[in-house]
Amino acid sequence: MSDLPPEQENDSGSSEMRGHPLHLHNRSQIEKRIASQEARKLKAREEKHHTIWFGLGMFGLIGWSVTIPAVAGALLGMWIDSRWPSRYSWSLMLLIGGIALGCANAWKWIHKEGNVDR
């Protein structure tokens, strides 16, 4: 411990850090990061907020991106089942495959819309 009061101990340590070039470099990076965050927040405030119609449109887009591959898979499966009967149901397998493909497609759209700034 030192005989100096706490105020002087803090000042002596910070004066040593002020002269250190690494400290100035870190300070510059911090200032740049804060400035970019502030600019991003100001931009978000200025942007027009999405309306209910935008939300309904996105809901419809996601719904159709799942529905179309599922229906297409089921129709293709029914066609295969009618031409080449087998022990396995191609309709069911391709319906499940279409749903999986549609869900992956919907996830891609949601992920893309959710990370507009990044």
Backbone as XML, in Angstrom:
<?xml version="1.0"?>
<chain id="A" units="angstrom">
  <residue number="1" name="MET">
    <atom name="N" x="0.828" y="-1.168" z="0.000"/>
    <atom name="CA" x="0.000" y="0.000" z="0.000"/>
    <atom name="C" x="0.876" y="1.236" z="0.000"/>
  </residue>
  <residue number="2" name="SER">
    <atom name="N" x="0.283" y="2.312" z="-0.304"/>
    <atom name="CA" x="0.996" y="3.575" z="-0.400"/>
    <atom name="C" x="0.488" y="4.525" z="0.665"/>
  </residue>
  <residue number="3" name="ASP">
    <atom name="N" x="1.288" y="5.559" z="0.955"/>
    <atom name="CA" x="0.885" y="6.561" z="1.936"/>
    <atom name="C" x="0.013" y="7.646" z="1.322"/>
  </residue>
  <residue number="4" name="LEU">
    <atom name="N" x="-0.184" y="7.604" z="0.017"/>
    <atom name="CA" x="-0.977" y="8.620" z="-0.667"/>
    <atom name="C" x="-2.462" y="8.374" z="-0.444"/>
  </residue>
  <residue number="5" name="PRO">
    <atom name="N" x="-3.243" y="9.443" z="-0.392"/>
    <atom name="CA" x="-4.698" y="9.248" z="-0.324"/>
    <atom name="C" x="-5.205" y="8.584" z="-1.604"/>
  </residue>
  <residue number="6" name="PRO">
    <atom name="N" x="-6.379" y="7.954" z="-1.564"/>
    <atom name="CA" x="-6.898" y="7.225" z="-2.729"/>
    <atom name="C" x="-7.029" y="8.092" z="-3.974"/>
  </residue>
  <residue number="7" name="GLU">
    <atom name="N" x="-7.377" y="9.377" z="-3.826"/>
    <atom name="CA" x="-7.528" y="10.244" z="-4.998"/>
    <atom name="C" x="-6.211" y="10.397" z="-5.739"/>
  </residue>
  <residue number="8" name="GLN">
    <atom name="N" x="-5.122" y="10.555" z="-4.979"/>
    <atom name="CA" x="-3.827" y="10.742" z="-5.619"/>
    <atom name="C" x="-3.317" y="9.438" z="-6.197"/>
  </residue>
  <residue number="9" name="GLU">
    <atom name="N" x="-3.645" y="8.308" z="-5.555"/>
    <atom name="CA" x="-3.226" y="7.016" z="-6.099"/>
    <atom name="C" x="-3.888" y="6.804" z="-7.462"/>
  </residue>
  <residue number="10" name="ASN">
    <atom name="N" x="-5.173" y="7.106" z="-7.568"/>
    <atom name="CA" x="-5.888" y="6.939" z="-8.839"/>
    <atom name="C" x="-5.321" y="7.877" z="-9.892"/>
  </residue>
  <residue number="11" name="ASP">
    <atom name="N" x="-5.023" y="9.112" z="-9.502"/>
    <atom name="CA" x="-4.482" y="10.080" z="-10.458"/>
    <atom name="C" x="-3.120" y="9.659" z="-10.957"/>
  </residue>
  <residue number="12" name="SER">
    <atom name="N" x="-2.275" y="9.133" z="-10.049"/>
    <atom name="CA" x="-0.934" y="8.752" z="-10.483"/>
    <atom name="C" x="-0.999" y="7.575" z="-11.443"/>
  </residue>
  <residue number="13" name="GLY">
    <atom name="N" x="-1.921" y="6.634" z="-11.206"/>
    <atom name="CA" x="-2.051" y="5.496" z="-12.119"/>
    <atom name="C" x="-2.608" y="5.907" z="-13.454"/>
  </residue>
  <residue number="14" name="SER">
    <atom name="N" x="-3.573" y="6.812" z="-13.471"/>
    <atom name="CA" x="-4.172" y="7.226" z="-14.729"/>
    <atom name="C" x="-3.216" y="8.106" z="-15.518"/>
  </residue>
  <residue number="15" name="SER">
    <atom name="N" x="-2.356" y="8.873" z="-14.823"/>
    <atom name="CA" x="-1.403" y="9.701" z="-15.567"/>
    <atom name="C" x="-0.377" y="8.830" z="-16.265"/>
  </residue>
  <residue number="16" name="GLU">
    <atom name="N" x="-0.040" y="7.700" z="-15.653"/>
    <atom name="CA" x="0.872" y="6.777" z="-16.318"/>
    <atom name="C" x="0.206" y="6.190" z="-17.552"/>
  </residue>
  <residue number="17" name="MET">
    <atom name="N" x="-1.098" y="5.872" z="-17.454"/>
    <atom name="CA" x="-1.813" y="5.275" z="-18.579"/>
    <atom name="C" x="-2.027" y="6.285" z="-19.701"/>
  </residue>
  <residue number="18" name="ARG">
    <atom name="N" x="-2.192" y="7.563" z="-19.373"/>
    <atom name="CA" x="-2.430" y="8.556" z="-20.404"/>
    <atom name="C" x="-1.257" y="8.651" z="-21.363"/>
  </residue>
  <residue number="19" name="GLY">
    <atom name="N" x="-0.070" y="8.521" z="-20.841"/>
    <atom name="CA" x="1.100" y="8.635" z="-21.692"/>
    <atom name="C" x="1.385" y="7.375" z="-22.483"/>
  </residue>
  <residue number="20" name="HIS">
    <atom name="N" x="0.734" y="6.296" z="-22.158"/>
    <atom name="CA" x="1.001" y="5.022" z="-22.824"/>
    <atom name="C" x="0.303" y="4.988" z="-24.180"/>
  </residue>
  <residue number="21" name="PRO">
    <atom name="N" x="1.030" y="4.697" z="-25.275"/>
    <atom name="CA" x="0.411" y="4.735" z="-26.607"/>
    <atom name="C" x="-0.681" y="3.688" z="-26.802"/>
  </residue>
  <residue number="22" name="LEU">
    <atom name="N" x="-0.580" y="2.553" z="-26.132"/>
    <atom name="CA" x="-1.602" y="1.514" z="-26.268"/>
    <atom name="C" x="-2.941" y="2.002" z="-25.718"/>
  </residue>
  <residue number="23" name="HIS">
    <atom name="N" x="-2.882" y="2.765" z="-24.638"/>
    <atom name="CA" x="-4.101" y="3.308" z="-24.049"/>
    <atom name="C" x="-4.816" y="4.229" z="-25.044"/>
  </residue>
  <residue number="24" name="LEU">
    <atom name="N" x="-4.065" y="5.047" z="-25.762"/>
    <atom name="CA" x="-4.671" y="5.945" z="-26.744"/>
    <atom name="C" x="-5.281" y="5.154" z="-27.896"/>
  </residue>
  <residue number="25" name="HIS">
    <atom name="N" x="-4.631" y="4.074" z="-28.283"/>
    <atom name="CA" x="-5.149" y="3.244" z="-29.370"/>
    <atom name="C" x="-6.485" y="2.617" z="-28.959"/>
  </residue>
  <residue number="26" name="ASN">
    <atom name="N" x="-6.559" y="2.078" z="-27.748"/>
    <atom name="CA" x="-7.806" y="1.480" z="-27.264"/>
    <atom name="C" x="-8.900" y="2.533" z="-27.152"/>
  </residue>
  <residue number="27" name="ARG">
    <atom name="N" x="-8.543" y="3.705" z="-26.720"/>
    <atom name="CA" x="-9.522" y="4.777" z="-26.582"/>
    <atom name="C" x="-10.093" y="5.148" z="-27.947"/>
  </residue>
  <residue number="28" name="SER">
    <atom name="N" x="-9.247" y="5.192" z="-28.946"/>
    <atom name="CA" x="-9.704" y="5.507" z="-30.304"/>
    <atom name="C" x="-10.679" y="4.441" z="-30.811"/>
  </residue>
  <residue number="29" name="GLN">
    <atom name="N" x="-10.365" y="3.186" z="-30.553"/>
    <atom name="CA" x="-11.254" y="2.099" z="-30.981"/>
    <atom name="C" x="-12.592" y="2.180" z="-30.263"/>
  </residue>
  <residue number="30" name="ILE">
    <atom name="N" x="-12.554" y="2.474" z="-28.989"/>
    <atom name="CA" x="-13.792" y="2.576" z="-28.214"/>
    <atom name="C" x="-14.644" y="3.725" z="-28.736"/>
  </residue>
  <residue number="31" name="GLU">
    <atom name="N" x="-14.006" y="4.849" z="-29.015"/>
    <atom name="CA" x="-14.755" y="6.001" z="-29.546"/>
    <atom name="C" x="-15.382" y="5.675" z="-30.892"/>
  </residue>
  <residue number="32" name="LYS">
    <atom name="N" x="-14.658" y="4.971" z="-31.750"/>
    <atom name="CA" x="-15.214" y="4.583" z="-33.053"/>
    <atom name="C" x="-16.396" y="3.646" z="-32.882"/>
  </residue>
  <residue number="33" name="ARG">
    <atom name="N" x="-16.282" y="2.694" z="-31.957"/>
    <atom name="CA" x="-17.358" y="1.742" z="-31.729"/>
    <atom name="C" x="-18.605" y="2.448" z="-31.204"/>
  </residue>
  <residue number="34" name="ILE">
    <atom name="N" x="-18.412" y="3.381" z="-30.269"/>
    <atom name="CA" x="-19.550" y="4.126" z="-29.725"/>
    <atom name="C" x="-20.192" y="4.983" z="-30.802"/>
  </residue>
  <residue number="35" name="ALA">
    <atom name="N" x="-19.378" y="5.607" z="-31.648"/>
    <atom name="CA" x="-19.920" y="6.440" z="-32.727"/>
    <atom name="C" x="-20.731" y="5.603" z="-33.708"/>
  </residue>
  <residue number="36" name="SER">
    <atom name="N" x="-20.256" y="4.403" z="-34.038"/>
    <atom name="CA" x="-21.008" y="3.563" z="-34.978"/>
    <atom name="C" x="-22.319" y="3.083" z="-34.363"/>
  </residue>
  <residue number="37" name="GLN">
    <atom name="N" x="-22.309" y="2.765" z="-33.066"/>
    <atom name="CA" x="-23.546" y="2.355" z="-32.394"/>
    <atom name="C" x="-24.549" y="3.503" z="-32.365"/>
  </residue>
  <residue number="38" name="GLU">
    <atom name="N" x="-24.055" y="4.704" z="-32.106"/>
    <atom name="CA" x="-24.938" y="5.867" z="-32.074"/>
    <atom name="C" x="-25.537" y="6.127" z="-33.455"/>
  </residue>
  <residue number="39" name="ALA">
    <atom name="N" x="-24.725" y="6.004" z="-34.499"/>
    <atom name="CA" x="-25.228" y="6.218" z="-35.859"/>
    <atom name="C" x="-26.284" y="5.177" z="-36.215"/>
  </residue>
  <residue number="40" name="ARG">
    <atom name="N" x="-26.078" y="3.933" z="-35.801"/>
    <atom name="CA" x="-27.040" y="2.871" z="-36.087"/>
    <atom name="C" x="-28.364" y="3.126" z="-35.372"/>
  </residue>
  <residue number="41" name="LYS">
    <atom name="N" x="-28.295" y="3.593" z="-34.116"/>
    <atom name="CA" x="-29.521" y="3.892" z="-33.370"/>
    <atom name="C" x="-30.275" y="5.063" z="-33.983"/>
  </residue>
  <residue number="42" name="LEU">
    <atom name="N" x="-29.541" y="6.101" z="-34.413"/>
    <atom name="CA" x="-30.199" y="7.243" z="-35.049"/>
    <atom name="C" x="-30.860" y="6.844" z="-36.366"/>
  </residue>
  <residue number="43" name="LYS">
    <atom name="N" x="-30.199" y="5.986" z="-37.118"/>
    <atom name="CA" x="-30.765" y="5.504" z="-38.381"/>
    <atom name="C" x="-32.046" y="4.711" z="-38.124"/>
  </residue>
  <residue number="44" name="ALA">
    <atom name="N" x="-32.029" y="3.881" z="-37.088"/>
    <atom name="CA" x="-33.216" y="3.078" z="-36.750"/>
    <atom name="C" x="-34.386" y="3.971" z="-36.345"/>
  </residue>
  <residue number="45" name="ARG">
    <atom name="N" x="-34.112" y="5.072" z="-35.653"/>
    <atom name="CA" x="-35.187" y="5.995" z="-35.269"/>
    <atom name="C" x="-35.800" y="6.681" z="-36.470"/>
  </residue>
  <residue number="46" name="GLU">
    <atom name="N" x="-34.979" y="6.978" z="-37.478"/>
    <atom name="CA" x="-35.467" y="7.693" z="-38.658"/>
    <atom name="C" x="-36.246" y="6.793" z="-39.607"/>
  </residue>
  <residue number="47" name="GLU">
    <atom name="N" x="-35.962" y="5.489" z="-39.581"/>
    <atom name="CA" x="-36.642" y="4.579" z="-40.499"/>
    <atom name="C" x="-38.117" y="4.489" z="-40.150"/>
  </residue>
  <residue number="48" name="LYS">
    <atom name="N" x="-38.907" y="4.320" z="-41.188"/>
    <atom name="CA" x="-40.341" y="4.184" z="-41.003"/>
    <atom name="C" x="-40.637" y="2.818" z="-40.384"/>
  </residue>
  <residue number="49" name="HIS">
    <atom name="N" x="-41.492" y="2.803" z="-39.375"/>
    <atom name="CA" x="-41.847" y="1.545" z="-38.729"/>
    <atom name="C" x="-42.752" y="0.728" z="-39.653"/>
  </residue>
  <residue number="50" name="HIS">
    <atom name="N" x="-42.608" y="-0.590" z="-39.563"/>
    <atom name="CA" x="-43.410" y="-1.477" z="-40.396"/>
    <atom name="C" x="-44.865" y="-1.455" z="-39.944"/>
  </residue>
  <residue number="51" name="THR">
    <atom name="N" x="-45.741" y="-1.487" z="-40.904"/>
    <atom name="CA" x="-47.169" y="-1.466" z="-40.605"/>
    <atom name="C" x="-47.699" y="-2.884" z="-40.462"/>
  </residue>
  <residue number="52" name="ILE">
    <atom name="N" x="-48.971" y="-2.977" z="-40.124"/>
    <atom name="CA" x="-49.619" y="-4.284" z="-40.007"/>
    <atom name="C" x="-49.643" y="-4.993" z="-41.354"/>
  </residue>
  <residue number="53" name="TRP">
    <atom name="N" x="-49.736" y="-4.214" z="-42.437"/>
    <atom name="CA" x="-49.775" y="-4.821" z="-43.770"/>
    <atom name="C" x="-48.448" y="-5.482" z="-44.108"/>
  </residue>
  <residue number="54" name="PHE">
    <atom name="N" x="-47.357" y="-4.880" z="-43.650"/>
    <atom name="CA" x="-46.048" y="-5.503" z="-43.867"/>
    <atom name="C" x="-45.985" y="-6.842" z="-43.139"/>
  </residue>
  <residue number="55" name="GLY">
    <atom name="N" x="-46.478" y="-6.864" z="-41.891"/>
    <atom name="CA" x="-46.477" y="-8.108" z="-41.121"/>
    <atom name="C" x="-47.340" y="-9.180" z="-41.759"/>
  </residue>
  <residue number="56" name="LEU">
    <atom name="N" x="-48.515" y="-8.790" z="-42.243"/>
    <atom name="CA" x="-49.390" y="-9.764" z="-42.913"/>
    <atom name="C" x="-48.771" y="-10.266" z="-44.212"/>
  </residue>
  <residue number="57" name="GLY">
    <atom name="N" x="-48.095" y="-9.366" z="-44.923"/>
    <atom name="CA" x="-47.417" y="-9.778" z="-46.151"/>
    <atom name="C" x="-46.304" y="-10.778" z="-45.876"/>
  </residue>
  <residue number="58" name="MET">
    <atom name="N" x="-45.532" y="-10.524" z="-44.826"/>
    <atom name="CA" x="-44.467" y="-11.467" z="-44.458"/>
    <atom name="C" x="-45.056" y="-12.795" z="-44.012"/>
  </residue>
  <residue number="59" name="PHE">
    <atom name="N" x="-46.156" y="-12.736" z="-43.274"/>
    <atom name="CA" x="-46.831" y="-13.961" z="-42.833"/>
    <atom name="C" x="-47.269" y="-14.776" z="-44.048"/>
  </residue>
  <residue number="60" name="GLY">
    <atom name="N" x="-47.835" y="-14.096" z="-45.048"/>
    <atom name="CA" x="-48.257" y="-14.776" z="-46.269"/>
    <atom name="C" x="-47.083" y="-15.337" z="-47.048"/>
  </residue>
  <residue number="61" name="LEU">
    <atom name="N" x="-46.002" y="-14.591" z="-47.117"/>
    <atom name="CA" x="-44.810" y="-15.050" z="-47.829"/>
    <atom name="C" x="-44.249" y="-16.312" z="-47.192"/>
  </residue>
  <residue number="62" name="ILE">
    <atom name="N" x="-44.175" y="-16.309" z="-45.871"/>
    <atom name="CA" x="-43.664" y="-17.483" z="-45.159"/>
    <atom name="C" x="-44.620" y="-18.666" z="-45.350"/>
  </residue>
  <residue number="63" name="GLY">
    <atom name="N" x="-45.915" y="-18.394" z="-45.284"/>
    <atom name="CA" x="-46.891" y="-19.470" z="-45.471"/>
    <atom name="C" x="-46.798" y="-20.106" z="-46.842"/>
  </residue>
  <residue number="64" name="TRP">
    <atom name="N" x="-46.707" y="-19.283" z="-47.872"/>
    <atom name="CA" x="-46.613" y="-19.823" z="-49.224"/>
    <atom name="C" x="-45.279" y="-20.525" z="-49.462"/>
  </residue>
  <residue number="65" name="SER">
    <atom name="N" x="-44.224" y="-20.062" z="-48.806"/>
    <atom name="CA" x="-42.920" y="-20.718" z="-49.009"/>
    <atom name="C" x="-42.899" y="-22.117" z="-48.403"/>
  </residue>
  <residue number="66" name="VAL">
    <atom name="N" x="-43.805" y="-22.406" z="-47.479"/>
    <atom name="CA" x="-43.924" y="-23.759" z="-46.932"/>
    <atom name="C" x="-44.975" y="-24.554" z="-47.708"/>
  </residue>
  <residue number="67" name="THR">
    <atom name="N" x="-46.075" y="-23.903" z="-48.079"/>
    <atom name="CA" x="-47.196" y="-24.597" z="-48.722"/>
    <atom name="C" x="-46.856" y="-25.115" z="-50.112"/>
  </residue>
  <residue number="68" name="ILE">
    <atom name="N" x="-46.239" y="-24.290" z="-50.925"/>
    <atom name="CA" x="-45.982" y="-24.684" z="-52.317"/>
    <atom name="C" x="-45.097" y="-25.933" z="-52.421"/>
  </residue>
  <residue number="69" name="PRO">
    <atom name="N" x="-43.946" y="-26.014" z="-51.727"/>
    <atom name="CA" x="-43.166" y="-27.257" z="-51.821"/>
    <atom name="C" x="-43.897" y="-28.466" z="-51.237"/>
  </residue>
  <residue number="70" name="ALA">
    <atom name="N" x="-44.712" y="-28.271" z="-50.196"/>
    <atom name="CA" x="-45.445" y="-29.396" z="-49.610"/>
    <atom name="C" x="-46.487" y="-29.940" z="-50.586"/>
  </residue>
  <residue number="71" name="VAL">
    <atom name="N" x="-47.242" y="-29.052" z="-51.200"/>
    <atom name="CA" x="-48.266" y="-29.488" z="-52.168"/>
    <atom name="C" x="-47.607" y="-30.098" z="-53.403"/>
  </residue>
  <residue number="72" name="ALA">
    <atom name="N" x="-46.527" y="-29.492" z="-53.870"/>
    <atom name="CA" x="-45.833" y="-30.038" z="-55.036"/>
    <atom name="C" x="-45.290" y="-31.432" z="-54.736"/>
  </residue>
  <residue number="73" name="GLY">
    <atom name="N" x="-44.734" y="-31.615" z="-53.543"/>
    <atom name="CA" x="-44.239" y="-32.939" z="-53.165"/>
    <atom name="C" x="-45.350" y="-33.964" z="-53.084"/>
  </residue>
  <residue number="74" name="ALA">
    <atom name="N" x="-46.490" y="-33.585" z="-52.520"/>
    <atom name="CA" x="-47.621" y="-34.510" z="-52.412"/>
    <atom name="C" x="-48.150" y="-34.878" z="-53.797"/>
  </residue>
  <residue number="75" name="LEU">
    <atom name="N" x="-48.293" y="-33.899" z="-54.692"/>
    <atom name="CA" x="-48.788" y="-34.187" z="-56.043"/>
    <atom name="C" x="-47.828" y="-35.080" z="-56.816"/>
  </residue>
  <residue number="76" name="LEU">
    <atom name="N" x="-46.531" y="-34.797" z="-56.708"/>
    <atom name="CA" x="-45.535" y="-35.646" z="-57.380"/>
    <atom name="C" x="-45.584" y="-37.057" z="-56.802"/>
  </residue>
  <residue number="77" name="GLY">
    <atom name="N" x="-45.725" y="-37.163" z="-55.483"/>
    <atom name="CA" x="-45.817" y="-38.479" z="-54.851"/>
    <atom name="C" x="-47.048" y="-39.256" z="-55.288"/>
  </residue>
  <residue number="78" name="MET">
    <atom name="N" x="-48.193" y="-38.570" z="-55.418"/>
    <atom name="CA" x="-49.411" y="-39.245" z="-55.885"/>
    <atom name="C" x="-49.244" y="-39.725" z="-57.319"/>
  </residue>
  <residue number="79" name="TRP">
    <atom name="N" x="-48.568" y="-38.940" z="-58.136"/>
    <atom name="CA" x="-48.330" y="-39.335" z="-59.519"/>
    <atom name="C" x="-47.423" y="-40.571" z="-59.568"/>
  </residue>
  <residue number="80" name="ILE">
    <atom name="N" x="-46.359" y="-40.573" z="-58.776"/>
    <atom name="CA" x="-45.459" y="-41.735" z="-58.739"/>
    <atom name="C" x="-46.193" y="-42.959" z="-58.218"/>
  </residue>
  <residue number="81" name="ASP">
    <atom name="N" x="-47.013" y="-42.790" z="-57.174"/>
    <atom name="CA" x="-47.772" y="-43.930" z="-56.620"/>
    <atom name="C" x="-48.760" y="-44.507" z="-57.630"/>
  </residue>
  <residue number="82" name="SER">
    <atom name="N" x="-49.351" y="-43.651" z="-58.463"/>
    <atom name="CA" x="-50.315" y="-44.160" z="-59.451"/>
    <atom name="C" x="-49.606" y="-44.869" z="-60.602"/>
  </residue>
  <residue number="83" name="ARG">
    <atom name="N" x="-48.404" y="-44.471" z="-60.926"/>
    <atom name="CA" x="-47.662" y="-45.096" z="-62.038"/>
    <atom name="C" x="-46.927" y="-46.355" z="-61.609"/>
  </residue>
  <residue number="84" name="TRP">
    <atom name="N" x="-46.265" y="-46.316" z="-60.464"/>
    <atom name="CA" x="-45.455" y="-47.431" z="-59.995"/>
    <atom name="C" x="-45.815" y="-47.760" z="-58.552"/>
  </residue>
  <residue number="85" name="PRO">
    <atom name="N" x="-46.858" y="-48.546" z="-58.349"/>
    <atom name="CA" x="-47.254" y="-48.897" z="-56.984"/>
    <atom name="C" x="-46.117" y="-49.641" z="-56.282"/>
  </residue>
  <residue number="86" name="SER">
    <atom name="N" x="-45.908" y="-49.304" z="-55.021"/>
    <atom name="CA" x="-44.859" y="-49.972" z="-54.243"/>
    <atom name="C" x="-45.315" y="-50.104" z="-52.796"/>
  </residue>
  <residue number="87" name="ARG">
    <atom name="N" x="-44.478" y="-50.708" z="-52.019"/>
    <atom name="CA" x="-44.771" y="-50.929" z="-50.604"/>
    <atom name="C" x="-44.762" y="-49.609" z="-49.820"/>
  </residue>
  <residue number="88" name="TYR">
    <atom name="N" x="-43.977" y="-48.642" z="-50.285"/>
    <atom name="CA" x="-43.825" y="-47.359" z="-49.594"/>
    <atom name="C" x="-44.672" y="-46.287" z="-50.270"/>
  </residue>
  <residue number="89" name="SER">
    <atom name="N" x="-45.160" y="-45.362" z="-49.488"/>
    <atom name="CA" x="-45.991" y="-44.286" z="-50.004"/>
    <atom name="C" x="-45.110" y="-43.101" z="-50.398"/>
  </residue>
  <residue number="90" name="TRP">
    <atom name="N" x="-44.969" y="-42.926" z="-51.701"/>
    <atom name="CA" x="-44.189" y="-41.788" z="-52.186"/>
    <atom name="C" x="-44.898" y="-40.471" z="-51.866"/>
  </residue>
  <residue number="91" name="SER">
    <atom name="N" x="-46.213" y="-40.502" z="-51.826"/>
    <atom name="CA" x="-46.966" y="-39.286" z="-51.496"/>
    <atom name="C" x="-46.583" y="-38.770" z="-50.115"/>
  </residue>
  <residue number="92" name="LEU">
    <atom name="N" x="-46.561" y="-39.674" z="-49.146"/>
    <atom name="CA" x="-46.227" y="-39.278" z="-47.786"/>
    <atom name="C" x="-44.766" y="-38.840" z="-47.677"/>
  </residue>
  <residue number="93" name="MET">
    <atom name="N" x="-43.868" y="-39.582" z="-48.284"/>
    <atom name="CA" x="-42.438" y="-39.239" z="-48.206"/>
    <atom name="C" x="-42.149" y="-37.886" z="-48.860"/>
  </residue>
  <residue number="94" name="LEU">
    <atom name="N" x="-42.727" y="-37.646" z="-50.025"/>
    <atom name="CA" x="-42.463" y="-36.378" z="-50.706"/>
    <atom name="C" x="-43.210" y="-35.217" z="-50.047"/>
  </residue>
  <residue number="95" name="LEU">
    <atom name="N" x="-44.351" y="-35.504" z="-49.415"/>
    <atom name="CA" x="-45.029" y="-34.465" z="-48.648"/>
    <atom name="C" x="-44.147" y="-34.012" z="-47.482"/>
  </residue>
  <residue number="96" name="ILE">
    <atom name="N" x="-43.587" y="-34.963" z="-46.755"/>
    <atom name="CA" x="-42.699" y="-34.630" z="-45.639"/>
    <atom name="C" x="-41.450" y="-33.913" z="-46.147"/>
  </residue>
  <residue number="97" name="GLY">
    <atom name="N" x="-40.906" y="-34.372" z="-47.263"/>
    <atom name="CA" x="-39.748" y="-33.697" z="-47.857"/>
    <atom name="C" x="-40.075" y="-32.271" z="-48.282"/>
  </residue>
  <residue number="98" name="GLY">
    <atom name="N" x="-41.263" y="-32.065" z="-48.839"/>
    <atom name="CA" x="-41.686" y="-30.721" z="-49.237"/>
    <atom name="C" x="-41.867" y="-29.802" z="-48.046"/>
  </residue>
  <residue number="99" name="ILE">
    <atom name="N" x="-42.418" y="-30.351" z="-46.964"/>
    <atom name="CA" x="-42.573" y="-29.551" z="-45.741"/>
    <atom name="C" x="-41.205" y="-29.171" z="-45.189"/>
  </residue>
  <residue number="100" name="ALA">
    <atom name="N" x="-40.277" y="-30.120" z="-45.170"/>
    <atom name="CA" x="-38.923" y="-29.827" z="-44.669"/>
    <atom name="C" x="-38.246" y="-28.772" z="-45.532"/>
  </residue>
  <residue number="101" name="LEU">
    <atom name="N" x="-38.370" y="-28.898" z="-46.851"/>
    <atom name="CA" x="-37.784" y="-27.911" z="-47.757"/>
    <atom name="C" x="-38.437" y="-26.541" z="-47.553"/>
  </residue>
  <residue number="102" name="GLY">
    <atom name="N" x="-39.753" y="-26.521" z="-47.399"/>
    <atom name="CA" x="-40.469" y="-25.264" z="-47.174"/>
    <atom name="C" x="-40.082" y="-24.607" z="-45.857"/>
  </residue>
  <residue number="103" name="CYS">
    <atom name="N" x="-39.925" y="-25.407" z="-44.806"/>
    <atom name="CA" x="-39.514" y="-24.849" z="-43.507"/>
    <atom name="C" x="-38.098" y="-24.292" z="-43.582"/>
  </residue>
  <residue number="104" name="ALA">
    <atom name="N" x="-37.209" y="-24.972" z="-44.291"/>
    <atom name="CA" x="-35.847" y="-24.452" z="-44.466"/>
    <atom name="C" x="-35.881" y="-23.135" z="-45.240"/>
  </residue>
  <residue number="105" name="ASN">
    <atom name="N" x="-36.725" y="-23.068" z="-46.251"/>
    <atom name="CA" x="-36.872" y="-21.842" z="-47.029"/>
    <atom name="C" x="-37.441" y="-20.708" z="-46.164"/>
  </residue>
  <residue number="106" name="ALA">
    <atom name="N" x="-38.441" y="-21.017" z="-45.347"/>
    <atom name="CA" x="-39.034" y="-20.007" z="-44.458"/>
    <atom name="C" x="-38.008" y="-19.523" z="-43.440"/>
  </residue>
  <residue number="107" name="TRP">
    <atom name="N" x="-37.222" y="-20.438" z="-42.890"/>
    <atom name="CA" x="-36.186" y="-20.049" z="-41.937"/>
    <atom name="C" x="-35.191" y="-19.102" z="-42.600"/>
  </residue>
  <residue number="108" name="LYS">
    <atom name="N" x="-34.842" y="-19.374" z="-43.849"/>
    <atom name="CA" x="-33.912" y="-18.502" z="-44.579"/>
    <atom name="C" x="-34.486" y="-17.096" z="-44.722"/>
  </residue>
  <residue number="109" name="TRP">
    <atom name="N" x="-35.761" y="-16.983" z="-45.057"/>
    <atom name="CA" x="-36.405" y="-15.673" z="-45.206"/>
    <atom name="C" x="-36.444" y="-14.929" z="-43.874"/>
  </residue>
  <residue number="110" name="ILE">
    <atom name="N" x="-36.814" y="-15.629" z="-42.811"/>
    <atom name="CA" x="-36.893" y="-14.993" z="-41.497"/>
    <atom name="C" x="-35.514" y="-14.535" z="-41.047"/>
  </residue>
  <residue number="111" name="HIS">
    <atom name="N" x="-34.518" y="-15.374" z="-41.247"/>
    <atom name="CA" x="-33.154" y="-15.025" z="-40.867"/>
    <atom name="C" x="-32.666" y="-13.812" z="-41.664"/>
  </residue>
  <residue number="112" name="LYS">
    <atom name="N" x="-32.993" y="-13.773" z="-42.933"/>
    <atom name="CA" x="-32.581" y="-12.649" z="-43.784"/>
    <atom name="C" x="-33.247" y="-11.349" z="-43.340"/>
  </residue>
  <residue number="113" name="GLU">
    <atom name="N" x="-34.534" y="-11.382" z="-43.036"/>
    <atom name="CA" x="-35.261" y="-10.185" z="-42.618"/>
    <atom name="C" x="-34.880" y="-9.755" z="-41.209"/>
  </residue>
  <residue number="114" name="GLY">
    <atom name="N" x="-34.519" y="-10.678" z="-40.379"/>
    <atom name="CA" x="-34.168" y="-10.356" z="-38.994"/>
    <atom name="C" x="-32.807" y="-9.712" z="-38.857"/>
  </residue>
  <residue number="115" name="ASN">
    <atom name="N" x="-31.889" y="-9.936" z="-39.791"/>
    <atom name="CA" x="-30.527" y="-9.420" z="-39.707"/>
    <atom name="C" x="-30.260" y="-8.372" z="-40.763"/>
  </residue>
  <residue number="116" name="VAL">
    <atom name="N" x="-31.157" y="-7.426" z="-40.914"/>
    <atom name="CA" x="-31.015" y="-6.404" z="-41.933"/>
    <atom name="C" x="-29.770" y="-5.568" z="-41.711"/>
  </residue>
  <residue number="117" name="ASP">
    <atom name="N" x="-29.463" y="-5.221" z="-40.437"/>
    <atom name="CA" x="-28.339" y="-4.344" z="-40.129"/>
    <atom name="C" x="-26.999" y="-5.045" z="-40.179"/>
  </residue>
  <residue number="118" name="ARG">
    <atom name="N" x="-26.958" y="-6.327" z="-40.039"/>
    <atom name="CA" x="-25.700" y="-7.051" z="-39.870"/>
    <atom name="C" x="-25.102" y="-7.495" z="-41.136"/>
  </residue>
</chain>
